[in-house]
C-alpha cells in the first residue's frame, strides 16, 4: 500500500508537539474523529473550505467503518493497558502492540476512503489564508459535534499555522 497524500500529511502533522494530545482530548471529550479532523485540516492546507453538508457527507462516509472497526480496536488496545490477573504482562503488551498496528492500518484505510471523497480543486489564489480555512473547517465539524473544548482546538490551529509557515 503506497502512502496517500492525506496519510503523509496526517503523520507529519500529528507528530507536531501537542497535536496528538489535543486530538485525543477532542476525541475523548467531544467525540471527534481524529481522522476526520486531520482530513479537514488537509483540505484547508489545499485551499478547500467545507460546508455543513460536506461535513454531513464526510461523517456518513466514515461512520460505519469507524464504529464497526476503528473504535472496537481502540477499545481493545486501551483495555490491554490494564493488568489482567495471572496473564503475563509482557505477552499482553505484545498483543497490545499488535492491536495498535492493526488499529493504525484501519485508520489508514479510513483516510484513503476520505481522500477519495471530495475532489480537491487547485487553490485559485496563493493569497488564501489556510489558517482561516482550517478554523472554518473545524468549526463546521464542531457545529456537528456540539460543544468542543476550545483549548485543544486552539493548540491544533496553532500547530497548523506553524506548519503552513514552514
C-alpha positions, 0 to 999 in steps of 0.5 A: 500500500503506497502512502496517500497524500492525506496519510503523509500529511496526517503523520507529519502533522500529528507528530507536531508537539501537542497535536496528538494530545489535543486530538485525543482530548477532542476525541475523548471529550467531544467525540471527534474523529481524529481522522476526520479532523486531520482530513479537514485540516488537509483540505484547508492546507489545499485551499478547500473550505467545507460546508455543513453538508460536506461535513454531513457527507464526510461523517456518513462516509466514515461512520460505519467503518469507524464504529464497526472497526476503528473504535472496537480496536481502540477499545481493545488496545486501551483495555490491554493497558490494564493488568489482567490477573495471572496473564503475563504482562509482557505477552499482553503488551505484545498483543497490545502492540499488535492491536495498535498496528492493526488499529493504525492500518484501519485508520489508514484505510479510513483516510484513503476512503476520505481522500477519495471523497471530495475532489480537491480543486487547485487553490485559485489564489496563493493569497488564501489564508489556510489558517482561516480555512482550517478554523472554518473547517473545524468549526463546521465539524464542531457545529456537528459535534456540539460543544468542543473544548476550545483549548485543544482546538486552539493548540491544533490551529496553532500547530497548523499555522506553524506548519503552513509557515514552514 
